[in-house]
Amino acid sequence: MFTRRIALVSFFVFAISLLGSPLSVGSARANGTAQTFVEGMADEAIQALTAEGVSREDRMSRFRVLLNANFDVPLIGRWVLGRSWRRASDMEKAEYLTLFEDYIVVTYVERFDQYSGEKLNVVKSVADPGKDAIVYSEINRPSGDGFIRVNWRVRAKADVYKIIDVYVEGISMSQTQRKEFASVIRSNGGKISALNDLLRNKIAQLNN
């Protein structure tokens, strides 16, 4: 039950992040901090998330654009692959990053109908050593069954903020994915190609 709740909440967090309008660093800083960036995403996100009459193809296209606008996908992909990134060939790296993005898109686009009225409340933003900020928030469930703590790691890149990780009840979504990918690679003799094959097969299954 906890795992399922984490999956649903992480989807909601992910969708809110993706469906909001990206704010420039200058714009966000003029009004406060990275907190402004996260706060500015929720309302528009929910409207887009619950929109009716949108085809699956359009959802996927929209989702992909918003994914890259709000998340540093290449950075996340490299970090998730861990030490294996250094061992991979240039061809394996390029294929992996393409598959990683495709996997995110097809996985989350299928869950658009699971939103049930959750609301995001940003609590505070704290500067992390270096160039990151952690934005603390809570997701309040419409049933009144308490709230779930969600933290966002936000980094300034060029002239926009980018989300590089999301923590649901203290669990890093990137760290969770990293462990899963490492297990696949380890059980296949350290071959990156095995992970790429698995991702390719999962994408094909989800597209059927």
N, C-alpha and C positions, 0 to 999 in steps of 0.2 A: 504493500500500500504506500509506504514512504517513497519507494523508488518511483512508483507511478505518479505520485504527487509532485516529486521533483521534476519528472519529465514534463508534466503538464505546465507547471509553473515556469520552468525554464523556457518552454515554448512561448508562454505569454510574455515573459521578459524579453525574449529574443524578438518576438514579433513587434512589441512596442518599440524596441530599439530600431528595428528596420523600417518601420512604417512611418516614423516621424520625419520631419524635415531636418536635414543636417544644418547645423549652425556654424558659422565661421568662428574661429578662435577670437577674433577681434570683437565680433558681435556678442559672444557669450561673456567675454571678460568685461566688456563695457557694462554689462548688467549684473555681474557677479563673478561666478566661478563655473567649473564644470557642472555644478549643480544645475545651473540654468540650462545647460545643454540637455541634461536628462529630463528636467521638468518640461522643457518645450516640446518633447516628443509625444507625450502620452495621449492627449485629446485627438490629435490628427491620426495617430496610430490606431486608436480604437475605432474611429470612423471608417478607416480604410479596411481594418480587419473584419468588420462586420458588414461590409458592403455586399449587397446581393447582385446577382446577375453578371458576375465576372467569371469568364471562362478560366479553366485550369491553365491554359497556355498564357493568358494575360496575367494571371496571378504569378506564375513562374517568372515571367519576364519582369514584372514589377518588383517581385521579391528580390531577384538577382541585382537589379539596379540599386535598390535600397540597401541591400546587404553590403555592397561595395562602397556605398556612400557613407555608411555609418560604422562599419567594422573594418579593421585592418586585416582583411582575410589572408593575404600572403604571410604576414607576421604570425598570425595565429596558426596557420597551417604549418609553418616551419617549426614553431615551438612545440606544437602537438606531436610532430614527428620525432622530436628529441634528438638524441645522438645519431639516429639513423640518417638524419638529413646530411650529415657530413660524409657518410658512406655511399650515399646515393649518387648515381651518375647524373649528368645534366639532363639527359632524356627522362630518367626516372623522376627527377625533381619536377620537371615541367608537367609530366603526366599526372603526378600526384597532386600538384596544386590545382590543376584543372578538375580532377576527380573530386578533390576535397570540396571545392566550391559547388560542384554539381550535386554532391551528396547532401550538403547542407540545404540546398534549394529544394530538391525533391523530397527530402525528409520533412521539412517544416511546412511546405506548401500543402501537404496532405492533412495538416492539423489545424487548418484555419477554422474549422467548424467546432473546435473545442473551447473557444472563448465563451465564458458564461457570466460576464459582467464584473470581473475583477477590476479593482482600481489601484493605481500606483500613487503612493504618497512618499515624496522625497523628504528625508529627515535632515540630512546635512551633507556637507562635502568637506573632505579633509585632504590636504596636499600630502602626497607621498614623497619620500626622498627621491630626488631626480625630477623627471618631467611628467610623472603620473599624478592622478588624483583619484581618490576613492569616494564615490557617491553612495551614501547609505539611503536605502529606501525600504518601504514595506508594501506588500501587496495585500490589500484587504479583500477578503472573499465576500461576495454578495450574500452568502448564507449567514454571515455574522460569526462564522467559525474562526475567529481570531485572524491573525495575519501571518505572512511569511516574510522573513527578512531577505532582502536581495541587495547585494552590493555590486557596484559597477566599477571596473578599473578603466579609466578614461585617459587617453594620451593625446597630446597635441601633435598633429602631423601636418606639415605645410601650413595651410591656412584653415584647417578644420579640425575639430575634435574627432577622435576615433575610439570606439570601444574595443578593448583588447581582451577582456575577460568579464565573465559574470559569475558571481558567487551566490548560490541559492542555499540559504541556511548554512553558510560557511563552506559549502562544497563548490569548488571551482569546476565550472563546466569544461574548461580547457584541460585541466588536470585529469578529469575523469576520462575525456576522450584520449588523452595522451597515454594513459594506462591501458586502455582498450587496444589502441593501435600497437603499442609496444608488445602486448601479449600476442597479437596476430603475427607480428614480425618474428618474435622469439620462437614461437611454435612452428615457424616455417624456415628455420635455419638462418635467420637474420636477413632474409630476402625482402627487399622493398617491393619487388615485383609481386610478391604474394599479397601484400596489402593493397596494391593497385588493382590486382585482379578481384579481390574481395569487394572493394569499393565499386568497381565497374559492374559486378554482378548484382550488388545491392541496388544500385541506381537503375539497372535494367528491370529488376523485380518491382521496384516502386513505380516505374513508368508504365508497367503493364496494367 
